[in-house]
Amino acid sequence: MGMTKIIDIQTELLKRKPEDYPVEIVQNGTLPNEKQHVTNLANLVQDVVKHDLQSPVLIIVGHALVDNVCKLVSTISIPQLV
């Protein structure tokens, strides 16, 4: 649903947050074909199109991105369940 509503999500967030507010899109998280892209609210939709990001995605919004929280979490090894 996130990607089908990405324009609405961007519009609503821009009503409450500045254009330079950080956003990360994680496509196919935890899978071998995972893609990540960090951007800001002003460029969100444009970057989604430019980098061909498609569902399923996780949209992370906020300063945790610049505080390296997401970088730390992405380095944690989680065993795959079969």
Residue pairs with C-beta under 8 A, 6 or more apart in sequence:
1 55
2 9
2 55
2 57
2 58
2 59
3 48
3 53
3 54
3 55
3 57
4 55
6 44
6 45
6 48
7 45
9 44
9 59
10 41
10 44
10 45
13 21
13 23
13 41
13 61
14 41
14 42
17 41
17 61
18 41
19 40
19 41
19 42
20 40
20 41
20 42
21 40
21 41
21 61
21 62
22 38
22 39
22 40
22 61
22 62
22 63
22 65
22 66
23 38
23 39
23 40
23 41
23 44
23 59
23 60
23 61
23 65
24 36
24 37
24 38
24 39
24 59
24 60
24 65
24 70
25 36
25 37
25 39
25 44
25 47
25 48
25 51
25 53
25 57
25 58
25 59
25 60
26 34
26 35
26 36
26 57
26 58
26 60
27 34
27 35
27 36
27 53
27 54
27 55
27 56
27 57
28 34
28 35
28 56
29 56
29 57
29 58
30 78
30 80
35 51
35 53
36 74
37 47
37 48
37 51
37 53
38 65
39 47
41 61
47 53
60 70
64 70
